[in-house]
């Protein structure tokens, strides 16, 4: 299954939910200060476990940074 993550095509071997995918992308680090959009819609963190990625999904992970 192919998805696009931050503009890069990535092949996944199996279906996964958004929570598992984000944790894997962050190398197991706590997903703090990030927002995730799936197909141009922001997905609340409370919905990550029930959101299953599908073929050709477009995922954007954005990290909040402090500054001015």
C-alpha positions, 0 to 999 in steps of 0.5 A, a space after each residue: 500500500 502506498 501513501 504520501 507522507 509530507 510529500 514523499 511516497 512511502 510503501 506500507 506492508 500492512 494497514 495501520 492506524 494513524 497513532 501507530 504510524 505517527 509513533 513509528 515515524 517519530 521513532 517511538 518518541 512521544 507525539 507532543 506538539 504535532 498536528 496531523 492532517 489526513 487528506 487535507 483534514 486535521 485529525 484530532 489526536 483523540 481519533 488517531 487510534 480509530 483512523 486507518 490509513 488507506 491506499 493513496 492517503 496523503 498524510 502531513 505531520 507538522 511540528 509546532 516550534 516555539 519562537 517569534 
